[in-house]
Amino acid sequence: MSILRNLFQDRFYFKKSFIVTAMALGLLTSSANMAEADDLVSIARGGRLYDTWWRENKAEKPTVTHPAYPGKNFKNDATWRCPECHGWDLLGKDGAYGEGNKHYTGLKGLKGAIDKDPTTIATILRDKTHGYTTAMLTNTDVSDLANFISKGQIDMAKFIEYPTLKSKGNVAKGKVYFETLCIGCHGKDGKKIADADPIGSVAANGDRMVMKIRHGQPREQMPALLALDPQVTIDIVAHLQTLPQ
């Protein structure tokens, strides 16, 4: 029961924080938009589950290699993370994790799942190939992850240059956004969090940084900027890529 209570409290915290932020920004102007807000909260959390599900939902971290993982360079828990097979850009073998990259698996991306019925995606997540049990992902987790895959994807190639993964955003605008939204936790140089890699280093992989900013960091009280125009995130990434590594 304590696990369920913690999950409920965490979900309530993120939902409340998300809605308050969105209302403050003028993105939600009436009660009629609450359903949309609920959907965005689910999608935001789904993105964090896609990132590292066991950190987001406090499940037990896998200790064996995923039986369906086709790559050669990783094992154990790393192979259970969604980006390891489908990429941070969700383009799989056709994106940043294409042939020649150490993360290459040869698997296709998830663009074909855009606007697909989330219940169909949820069924796929439970099938023998993916093997996500209820001990790993609760039904709520699977629903949030499916919502992200169906409704939360953006055309990463529109915002990030390949193969350099450099942001196509506006550095000057990104600096303003970063120094008003993010500087309190990360510091002006992106090195304020002592037990984390410099944010300039993480931002070198533009597609990964886009995901982190739009959806937040799993199990951290980092706000998700999903409710904002994607260009805001892209501009922030452009600035971050100028910071020291």
Backbone bond lengths (Angstrom), bond angles and torsions (degrees), N, CA, C in turn:
res aa  C-N    CA-C-N  psi(-1)  N-CA   C-N-CA  omega(-1)  CA-C   N-CA-C  phi
1 M - - - 1.465 - - 1.524 111.18 -
2 S 1.353 117.20 -33.95 1.456 119.80 -179.67 1.521 111.06 -63.87
3 I 1.361 116.54 -35.56 1.459 120.24 178.76 1.519 110.07 -64.90
4 L 1.348 116.18 -45.82 1.451 120.19 179.04 1.519 111.19 -62.80
5 R 1.336 115.78 -39.80 1.462 119.48 179.35 1.518 111.16 -63.94
6 N 1.342 116.60 -42.50 1.464 120.34 178.90 1.518 111.45 -63.22
7 L 1.347 116.42 -41.54 1.463 120.33 179.56 1.526 110.14 -63.50
8 F 1.344 115.67 -41.78 1.464 119.62 179.22 1.522 111.00 -63.92
9 Q 1.343 116.33 -44.11 1.450 120.12 -179.27 1.516 111.12 -64.27
10 D 1.337 116.15 -42.48 1.459 120.06 179.10 1.524 110.56 -61.98
11 R 1.326 115.78 -44.82 1.468 120.16 -179.26 1.514 110.41 -63.66
12 F 1.336 117.18 -40.50 1.453 121.04 179.03 1.518 110.58 -64.38
13 Y 1.329 116.61 -41.06 1.466 120.36 -179.74 1.515 110.66 -60.97
14 F 1.336 116.20 -50.19 1.457 119.58 -177.99 1.523 111.21 -65.13
15 K 1.337 116.58 -39.19 1.467 120.19 179.54 1.523 110.29 -63.53
16 K 1.318 116.98 -48.02 1.455 120.75 -178.73 1.519 110.84 -63.09
17 S 1.338 116.27 -46.07 1.457 120.98 179.98 1.514 111.37 -60.67
18 F 1.324 116.16 -43.79 1.465 121.67 -178.39 1.517 110.74 -63.09
19 I 1.333 116.83 -48.06 1.464 121.11 -176.91 1.526 111.01 -65.91
20 V 1.336 117.02 -42.15 1.462 120.02 179.58 1.523 110.29 -62.32
21 T 1.325 116.22 -44.05 1.467 120.37 179.38 1.521 110.51 -62.45
22 A 1.328 116.53 -46.32 1.457 120.48 -178.60 1.525 111.44 -62.47
23 M 1.335 117.33 -39.99 1.458 120.73 179.39 1.516 110.31 -66.92
24 A 1.345 116.58 -39.41 1.460 120.55 179.26 1.525 111.32 -63.08
25 L 1.319 116.76 -31.45 1.462 121.63 -179.83 1.525 111.85 -85.88
26 G 1.327 116.43 -0.94 1.450 119.51 179.46 1.510 113.49 78.76
27 L 1.345 116.67 15.71 1.453 119.86 -178.51 1.524 111.52 -82.83
28 L 1.323 116.57 -24.12 1.461 121.36 178.17 1.522 106.71 -122.62
29 T 1.292 116.26 116.89 1.461 119.40 -172.39 1.519 113.92 -113.82
30 S 1.328 118.41 -7.69 1.457 120.47 -179.83 1.513 110.07 -154.72
31 S 1.332 114.91 166.25 1.461 119.57 179.48 1.519 111.41 -63.28
32 A 1.325 117.18 -20.97 1.466 120.70 179.70 1.520 111.58 -64.88
33 N 1.339 116.03 -19.49 1.456 120.07 -178.52 1.528 112.70 -92.05
34 M 1.326 117.51 0.12 1.458 119.79 -177.02 1.525 112.04 -64.58
35 A 1.329 117.52 -35.94 1.465 120.18 178.29 1.516 110.19 -62.28
36 E 1.346 115.61 -41.02 1.453 119.98 177.49 1.521 110.15 -63.79
37 A 1.317 116.88 -39.63 1.459 120.87 178.93 1.518 110.87 -62.46
38 D 1.333 116.66 -43.21 1.456 120.82 177.93 1.526 110.56 -58.28
39 D 1.327 115.94 -42.03 1.455 121.17 179.93 1.529 110.66 -63.90
40 L 1.324 117.16 -42.56 1.458 121.31 179.69 1.523 111.55 -65.31
41 V 1.328 116.48 -38.32 1.461 120.38 177.05 1.523 110.17 -61.21
42 S 1.328 116.68 -43.68 1.458 121.82 178.96 1.529 110.70 -63.44
43 I 1.332 116.56 -43.73 1.463 120.90 -179.47 1.522 110.43 -65.35
44 A 1.330 116.66 -42.18 1.463 120.45 179.15 1.527 110.83 -60.61
45 R 1.322 115.77 -45.46 1.465 119.53 179.21 1.525 110.46 -67.11
46 G 1.335 116.55 -37.23 1.454 119.98 177.23 1.512 112.17 -59.08
47 G 1.329 116.72 -36.44 1.458 120.33 177.02 1.511 112.26 -65.37
48 R 1.329 116.54 -35.01 1.471 119.66 177.78 1.524 111.10 -72.47
49 L 1.321 116.58 -34.15 1.459 120.33 175.39 1.529 109.80 -67.02
50 Y 1.313 117.11 -39.44 1.469 121.95 176.22 1.528 109.48 -59.31
51 D 1.307 116.30 -38.71 1.465 123.17 178.87 1.519 110.64 -62.91
52 T 1.309 117.31 -67.94 1.474 122.43 179.98 1.525 107.21 -151.19
53 W 1.320 115.87 92.30 1.466 119.44 -170.88 1.511 113.49 -62.53
54 W 1.339 118.98 -36.68 1.471 119.19 -175.72 1.527 112.30 -73.07
55 R 1.300 117.36 -21.29 1.469 119.22 173.59 1.525 109.88 -77.44
56 E 1.316 115.95 -40.76 1.466 119.62 -177.44 1.519 111.98 -68.52
57 N 1.338 118.18 -40.79 1.465 119.44 -174.89 1.529 114.05 -107.07
58 K 1.330 116.86 5.55 1.479 123.13 177.61 1.519 112.80 63.06
59 A 1.326 117.43 26.44 1.459 120.48 175.12 1.529 109.28 -75.78
60 E 1.311 115.95 168.99 1.467 120.36 178.70 1.522 109.77 -71.74
61 K 1.318 116.12 133.15 1.462 120.44 -179.65 1.522 110.16 -71.05
62 P 1.331 117.87 132.79 1.471 120.49 179.36 1.528 111.29 -61.06
63 T 1.307 116.11 144.24 1.468 121.02 -178.75 1.522 112.34 -116.47
64 V 1.330 117.00 -0.34 1.464 120.99 178.32 1.527 108.63 -123.32
65 T 1.305 116.29 159.64 1.458 121.40 179.23 1.524 110.43 -73.00
66 H 1.315 116.16 138.93 1.467 120.86 179.52 1.536 108.46 -60.13
67 P 1.336 117.33 127.44 1.471 120.17 -176.51 1.525 114.23 -61.44
68 A 1.326 118.23 -21.15 1.464 120.61 -179.04 1.529 112.62 -98.80
69 Y 1.342 117.73 1.73 1.463 120.46 -177.84 1.525 110.28 -70.45
70 P 1.345 118.20 120.55 1.461 120.90 -175.22 1.523 114.45 -96.69
71 G 1.327 117.18 -1.56 1.460 120.02 -178.43 1.516 112.95 -76.13
72 K 1.332 115.99 177.00 1.458 120.83 -176.09 1.532 113.83 -118.32
73 N 1.311 118.00 -18.00 1.464 120.06 -167.79 1.520 115.89 -103.55
74 F 1.317 117.82 -3.33 1.456 119.46 -177.67 1.530 110.23 -133.71
75 K 1.327 115.19 161.43 1.456 119.97 -179.68 1.521 109.96 -152.78
76 N 1.319 115.01 175.08 1.468 123.50 177.56 1.528 112.24 55.61
77 D 1.342 117.95 -136.17 1.459 120.95 -170.52 1.525 113.62 -59.66
78 A 1.330 117.79 -32.78 1.469 120.06 -178.40 1.518 112.24 -57.41
79 T 1.330 116.68 -32.37 1.457 120.77 -175.74 1.524 113.07 -77.54
80 W 1.320 117.13 -7.48 1.468 121.61 178.39 1.523 112.14 -95.53
81 R 1.324 117.68 -6.25 1.460 120.95 178.04 1.522 109.36 -80.31
82 C 1.303 116.60 134.00 1.475 120.51 -177.27 1.525 113.37 -57.13
83 P 1.347 119.78 -41.85 1.466 118.99 -178.20 1.525 113.26 -63.23
84 E 1.326 117.54 -23.83 1.458 119.26 -176.79 1.527 111.61 -64.09
85 C 1.305 116.64 -29.30 1.468 120.16 177.59 1.527 112.47 -100.12
86 H 1.339 116.84 -38.17 1.466 120.20 -171.58 1.527 114.06 -108.54
87 G 1.332 116.86 -4.61 1.450 120.73 176.42 1.518 113.69 83.25
88 W 1.336 115.30 156.43 1.465 120.26 175.32 1.517 110.90 -68.66
89 D 1.321 116.25 -26.15 1.464 120.44 177.97 1.522 112.08 -90.13
90 L 1.332 116.54 -0.61 1.463 124.11 179.87 1.529 112.88 61.51
91 L 1.333 115.86 22.46 1.462 120.86 -179.90 1.524 112.75 -101.52
92 G 1.335 117.27 -1.74 1.455 120.39 177.49 1.513 113.02 54.61
93 K 1.321 116.21 -133.82 1.464 122.42 -176.70 1.526 112.87 -65.81
94 D 1.322 117.19 -14.11 1.459 121.08 -178.88 1.524 112.70 -97.45
95 G 1.327 116.38 5.57 1.458 120.24 -178.20 1.518 113.03 -119.28
96 A 1.320 115.81 -144.62 1.458 121.78 -177.45 1.523 112.70 -61.48
97 Y 1.334 116.79 -28.71 1.466 121.16 179.53 1.530 110.95 -95.39
98 G 1.315 115.50 40.94 1.446 120.45 178.53 1.522 112.53 -77.15
99 E 1.299 115.64 -177.05 1.462 121.63 -176.95 1.524 110.47 -58.39
100 G 1.330 115.69 134.26 1.451 121.42 -177.23 1.513 113.11 101.94
101 N 1.333 117.84 -22.02 1.457 122.27 176.57 1.521 109.21 -82.07
102 K 1.324 118.03 144.25 1.463 120.84 -178.21 1.528 112.79 -63.61
103 H 1.329 116.81 -18.46 1.464 120.96 179.24 1.530 112.37 -91.90
104 Y 1.294 117.54 2.53 1.465 121.59 -175.29 1.529 111.28 -59.87
105 T 1.330 115.64 130.87 1.467 121.51 176.29 1.525 112.15 -122.78
106 G 1.318 116.72 -16.49 1.455 120.39 -176.92 1.514 113.61 82.88
107 L 1.335 117.26 0.86 1.461 121.12 -179.56 1.526 110.91 -82.69
108 K 1.308 115.35 149.33 1.452 119.93 179.91 1.520 110.35 -75.66
109 G 1.320 114.76 164.59 1.450 120.44 177.87 1.518 112.10 -82.87
110 L 1.325 114.80 -167.16 1.466 120.69 -173.74 1.528 112.94 -114.54
111 K 1.325 117.42 16.29 1.459 119.54 -179.68 1.528 111.60 -61.52
112 G 1.313 116.49 -30.32 1.454 119.80 179.20 1.514 113.66 -66.98
113 A 1.342 116.15 -11.81 1.468 120.21 -179.41 1.523 112.66 -93.95
114 I 1.325 117.25 -2.32 1.467 119.66 179.11 1.529 109.76 -60.49
115 D 1.322 115.13 129.48 1.471 123.91 -179.94 1.530 113.28 67.08
116 K 1.319 117.23 10.14 1.455 120.21 175.89 1.534 109.18 -73.35
117 D 1.300 116.36 152.35 1.465 121.05 179.18 1.528 109.14 -58.32
118 P 1.338 118.20 119.84 1.461 121.01 -178.56 1.533 113.58 -56.64
119 T 1.338 117.47 -30.66 1.471 118.87 179.17 1.528 110.89 -67.81
120 T 1.318 116.81 -31.76 1.467 120.37 175.99 1.516 110.47 -68.57
121 I 1.328 116.02 -41.37 1.466 120.48 177.50 1.524 109.87 -64.11
122 A 1.318 116.30 -40.73 1.471 120.56 179.36 1.525 110.87 -60.10
123 T 1.307 117.00 -39.75 1.463 121.03 178.04 1.523 110.96 -62.91
124 I 1.315 116.74 -40.23 1.463 121.36 178.66 1.535 110.66 -64.28
125 L 1.321 116.98 -38.65 1.461 120.79 179.46 1.527 111.77 -64.87
126 R 1.325 115.97 -25.39 1.463 120.72 179.94 1.531 112.67 -92.73
127 D 1.329 118.14 -4.36 1.460 118.49 -174.23 1.533 111.68 -73.26
128 K 1.333 116.56 177.70 1.461 121.32 -174.61 1.525 112.28 -66.71
129 T 1.315 117.05 -30.08 1.464 119.99 -178.98 1.516 111.30 -68.48
130 H 1.335 116.83 -49.20 1.461 119.77 -178.44 1.524 111.92 -79.67
131 G 1.316 116.58 -40.22 1.457 121.11 170.90 1.510 116.56 68.62
132 Y 1.321 118.57 27.34 1.467 119.75 179.72 1.523 109.93 -83.67
133 T 1.312 115.99 109.22 1.454 122.30 -178.59 1.523 110.34 -82.40
134 T 1.336 115.95 169.75 1.462 119.86 178.39 1.523 111.32 -68.72
135 A 1.320 118.04 -20.51 1.459 120.97 175.34 1.530 110.60 -73.32
136 M 1.325 115.90 -26.08 1.463 120.54 178.26 1.525 110.59 -87.70
137 L 1.310 115.35 -53.89 1.461 122.23 -179.61 1.524 109.08 -126.79
138 T 1.314 116.20 119.66 1.464 119.77 175.71 1.528 108.96 -68.38
139 N 1.304 116.50 171.41 1.459 119.59 177.25 1.528 111.64 -61.74
140 T 1.328 116.28 -34.82 1.464 120.11 175.98 1.519 110.39 -66.30
141 D 1.328 116.73 -42.20 1.468 120.65 177.09 1.524 111.17 -58.44
142 V 1.328 116.05 -48.13 1.460 120.80 -178.64 1.530 110.15 -62.60
143 S 1.325 117.08 -38.92 1.462 120.91 178.58 1.525 110.80 -63.23
144 D 1.339 116.92 -44.27 1.465 120.67 179.84 1.528 110.98 -65.71
145 L 1.320 116.50 -43.54 1.457 120.69 179.52 1.531 110.57 -63.23
146 A 1.324 116.71 -41.80 1.467 121.00 178.57 1.531 110.91 -65.40
147 N 1.325 116.85 -37.77 1.466 120.13 177.66 1.525 110.93 -63.60
148 F 1.323 116.01 -40.37 1.461 119.37 177.40 1.526 111.15 -62.58
149 I 1.315 116.87 -46.87 1.464 120.63 -177.84 1.525 110.80 -63.72
150 S 1.322 116.90 -37.77 1.461 120.98 -178.00 1.529 113.15 -79.31
151 K 1.339 115.94 -41.44 1.462 119.49 -168.36 1.527 114.88 -119.64
152 G 1.326 117.75 -7.46 1.465 119.36 -171.84 1.514 116.05 -106.52
153 Q 1.324 117.61 1.73 1.457 119.40 -178.11 1.531 111.67 -79.19
154 I 1.333 115.33 148.05 1.456 121.01 172.05 1.527 107.90 -123.97
155 D 1.308 116.24 162.60 1.457 121.18 178.64 1.522 108.36 -79.24
156 M 1.330 116.58 88.94 1.458 121.31 -174.21 1.522 112.00 -58.04
157 A 1.328 117.12 -35.67 1.467 120.60 -178.98 1.526 111.95 -63.74
158 K 1.316 116.95 -19.52 1.467 121.16 178.24 1.523 110.80 -74.16
159 F 1.333 116.22 -24.63 1.460 120.60 -172.97 1.528 114.25 -114.47
160 I 1.319 116.88 -19.83 1.462 121.87 -175.42 1.525 109.70 -122.28
161 E 1.333 116.88 134.74 1.460 120.60 178.14 1.529 110.26 -79.67
162 Y 1.315 115.89 140.78 1.459 121.38 176.42 1.520 108.71 -115.46
163 P 1.328 119.85 140.56 1.464 127.35 6.26 1.526 114.40 -93.89
164 T 1.325 118.66 6.05 1.470 120.77 -174.31 1.522 112.69 -73.26
165 L 1.334 116.99 -23.40 1.466 123.97 -176.03 1.527 112.54 63.96
166 K 1.317 115.42 25.52 1.456 121.08 175.23 1.529 109.86 -79.92
167 S 1.321 115.40 141.71 1.455 120.51 178.61 1.526 110.62 -70.89
168 K 1.316 115.69 143.71 1.462 121.65 174.99 1.530 111.15 -91.82
169 G 1.333 116.24 10.82 1.454 121.06 -175.37 1.516 114.34 -78.40
170 N 1.330 114.46 178.47 1.455 123.52 -179.72 1.527 108.93 -93.11
171 V 1.324 116.68 114.18 1.464 121.46 -175.89 1.527 111.70 -61.86
172 A 1.324 117.59 -43.62 1.467 121.23 -177.53 1.527 111.69 -63.15
173 K 1.329 116.47 -44.46 1.466 119.36 177.36 1.518 110.66 -65.62
174 G 1.328 116.03 -39.82 1.452 120.20 179.88 1.514 112.21 -61.96
175 K 1.311 116.80 -36.11 1.469 121.45 177.98 1.522 110.63 -62.35
176 V 1.324 116.61 -42.49 1.467 120.67 178.89 1.526 110.19 -64.42
177 Y 1.327 116.99 -46.47 1.468 120.32 178.67 1.523 110.83 -59.60
178 F 1.335 116.17 -47.66 1.463 120.57 -177.12 1.528 111.28 -62.32
179 E 1.326 115.83 -43.45 1.467 118.77 -174.42 1.517 113.00 -80.77
180 T 1.325 117.90 -0.44 1.465 121.24 171.90 1.527 112.08 -112.04
181 L 1.325 117.24 -29.35 1.466 120.68 -176.40 1.529 113.45 -101.66
182 C 1.314 117.60 -33.27 1.463 120.90 -165.38 1.528 115.26 -118.84
183 I 1.303 117.60 -18.33 1.454 121.21 -169.75 1.528 112.99 -63.58
184 G 1.334 116.93 -29.44 1.459 119.97 -177.89 1.514 112.99 -58.53
185 C 1.319 117.26 -39.16 1.469 121.39 179.62 1.530 112.29 -91.27
186 H 1.324 116.61 -38.47 1.465 120.11 -170.82 1.524 114.45 -96.64
187 G 1.334 117.88 -16.97 1.453 120.44 -177.08 1.515 111.84 77.20
188 K 1.311 116.40 160.06 1.460 121.02 -175.69 1.516 112.92 -61.43
189 D 1.345 115.93 -33.65 1.466 119.32 -178.81 1.525 113.09 -95.60
190 G 1.340 116.93 1.72 1.461 120.65 178.38 1.509 114.43 76.87
191 K 1.329 117.69 16.31 1.464 121.12 -175.63 1.530 112.73 -119.26
192 K 1.316 117.25 13.68 1.465 120.42 -174.22 1.521 113.14 -68.45
193 I 1.338 117.48 -32.83 1.465 120.61 -179.80 1.528 107.84 -81.39
194 A 1.334 115.99 107.91 1.463 121.55 -169.44 1.523 113.89 -65.59
195 D 1.336 117.28 -34.38 1.461 120.01 -175.43 1.528 112.37 -95.97
196 A 1.317 117.67 19.14 1.463 122.28 178.35 1.529 109.76 -125.18
197 D 1.310 116.19 154.29 1.456 120.30 175.65 1.521 109.61 -63.62
198 P 1.335 117.94 148.84 1.468 119.59 175.42 1.521 109.62 -52.99
199 I 1.316 116.30 136.50 1.457 119.10 -175.15 1.527 111.45 -64.76
200 G 1.334 117.06 -25.64 1.456 119.68 175.79 1.511 112.00 -64.61
201 S 1.333 116.45 -31.64 1.457 121.24 178.01 1.520 110.76 -71.71
202 V 1.320 116.61 -45.56 1.463 121.37 179.37 1.527 110.41 -63.26
203 A 1.332 115.73 -38.20 1.460 120.77 -175.93 1.524 112.86 -69.93
204 A 1.318 117.76 -13.30 1.463 119.83 177.86 1.522 110.50 -57.81
205 N 1.339 116.81 -33.58 1.461 121.65 172.80 1.531 107.20 -89.41
206 G 1.332 115.13 89.29 1.456 119.87 -172.20 1.507 114.84 -57.63
207 D 1.338 117.34 -37.72 1.458 119.85 -178.74 1.525 111.36 -66.05
208 R 1.324 116.38 -39.32 1.461 120.52 178.17 1.531 110.63 -66.03
209 M 1.336 116.39 -41.63 1.453 120.09 -178.76 1.516 111.48 -65.72
210 V 1.325 116.85 -36.53 1.461 120.94 176.96 1.527 110.01 -58.72
211 M 1.323 116.29 -45.51 1.466 120.70 179.42 1.529 110.93 -61.75
212 K 1.329 116.78 -44.11 1.465 120.41 -177.87 1.525 111.26 -62.42
213 I 1.322 116.67 -42.26 1.460 120.23 -177.22 1.527 111.34 -72.83
214 R 1.301 117.11 -42.30 1.470 120.03 -177.85 1.524 112.89 -69.67
215 H 1.341 116.77 -32.93 1.464 119.81 -173.28 1.523 114.42 -114.36
216 G 1.315 117.99 -14.56 1.454 120.97 -177.96 1.513 111.58 90.58
217 Q 1.324 115.54 168.54 1.456 122.77 179.97 1.527 109.22 -93.11
218 P 1.332 118.65 128.59 1.465 120.50 -179.69 1.525 112.77 -52.04
219 R 1.322 115.08 132.38 1.464 124.05 176.40 1.522 114.06 64.52
220 E 1.299 117.61 17.03 1.459 121.45 175.10 1.526 108.20 -120.35
221 Q 1.315 116.17 150.77 1.460 119.73 -179.26 1.531 109.83 -85.64
222 M 1.318 114.36 52.65 1.458 122.26 177.46 1.523 107.89 -95.46
223 P 1.332 117.96 124.29 1.470 119.42 -177.09 1.514 111.87 -66.41
224 A 1.322 115.50 141.33 1.457 121.38 174.26 1.524 108.44 -87.90
225 L 1.327 117.05 132.04 1.462 120.93 -179.22 1.527 111.96 -97.08
226 L 1.312 116.07 24.22 1.461 121.59 -176.48 1.525 112.84 -59.83
227 A 1.331 117.09 -29.81 1.457 120.38 -177.49 1.523 112.51 -74.94
228 L 1.324 116.79 -13.97 1.453 120.92 -179.91 1.522 110.55 -90.21
229 D 1.316 116.07 160.89 1.456 121.20 176.29 1.528 108.77 -56.89
230 P 1.335 118.53 135.57 1.473 120.98 179.83 1.530 113.31 -52.56
231 Q 1.331 117.19 -27.60 1.463 120.25 -177.70 1.531 111.32 -62.10
232 V 1.338 117.10 -31.66 1.460 120.29 177.22 1.528 110.00 -60.24
233 T 1.320 115.67 -46.45 1.465 120.42 177.85 1.519 110.85 -61.90
234 I 1.322 117.21 -44.71 1.455 120.94 -177.81 1.523 110.92 -62.89
235 D 1.323 116.90 -38.69 1.465 120.60 177.77 1.528 110.86 -66.34
236 I 1.337 116.66 -39.88 1.468 119.76 177.86 1.524 110.01 -62.14
237 V 1.322 117.08 -43.63 1.463 120.88 179.53 1.517 110.29 -61.28
238 A 1.329 117.56 -39.71 1.466 120.70 178.40 1.518 110.76 -58.30
239 H 1.328 116.73 -42.50 1.465 120.05 177.57 1.524 111.53 -68.16
240 L 1.320 116.96 -44.37 1.463 120.33 -179.08 1.522 111.89 -58.19
241 Q 1.310 116.55 -32.80 1.458 119.96 -178.79 1.527 112.74 -73.39
242 T 1.342 116.81 -3.89 1.462 121.31 174.12 1.532 111.45 -97.62
243 L 1.337 117.21 -7.66 1.463 121.11 -176.96 1.533 110.51 -80.67
244 P 1.339 116.47 157.33 1.473 119.95 -179.39 1.526 112.41 -63.91
245 Q 1.313 115.06 144.14 1.470 120.68 178.59 1.519 111.57 -97.37
